[in-house]
Amino acid sequence: MAVSRTGDWARARRLLTAAPQRLQAAIGTAVRQEAHALRNEIVQGLTSQAPGGEPLKPPSPLTIAARQLEGFGGTKALIVRGDLRNSITVFVHGDEAFIGVSRSARSKDGASMVDLAKLHEFGGPPVIIPMTPKMRRFLFALLRQAGKEPTGGSGRGVIVVQVPARPFLRPAFDKFRKGASKRFLERVAKELGLAP
């Protein structure tokens, strides 16, 4: 039995030799595109106040009053100056990507953004704060600004504050996960020139 070769075998050899590098480059590009698309989903979710389609709990009237007294006019949850939203980043290394808040991210006043993101994503424990006369005056100013009447306190000279959970990463991840395999394969095929 004889074997006969037809066609351009040199070209076939070049294509097969270059295939792993082309595939690796296509996968890298697809990972980068997916990572940036997920970041956009998170950022848009914060802006629209519904990450992953799940509405965020609005800030309390006292929080809004405190913002106004500090010179901020926004009423959206998790957005005062935009530090948290702007700290969401993408790091791509090979075929892996990190999408979230970097441990090194800092706000304009130097606070750790990863700690703030964790606090808002999962909520915080109750914090008991001893009340000073200056704090009491500030609290009454907040209540007046919020249009609320001061009520009788516990008489113990403390205030209890708790930050509620306002997940903004997990809902976006859950929404984005749906159809991720198909989108990724389509991106790889497009990069390889195999897409219809």
Secondary structure, DSSP 8 states (H G I E B T S, - for coil): ------S-HHHHHHHHHHHHHHHHHHHHHHHHHHHHHHHHHHHHHHHHT-GGG-------HHHHHHHHHTT----STT-SSSHHHHTEEEEEETTEEEEEE-TT-B-TTS-BHHHHHHHHHH----EEEE--HHHHHHHHHHHHHTT-------SSSEEEE------SSHHHHHHHHTTHHHHHHHHHHHHTT---
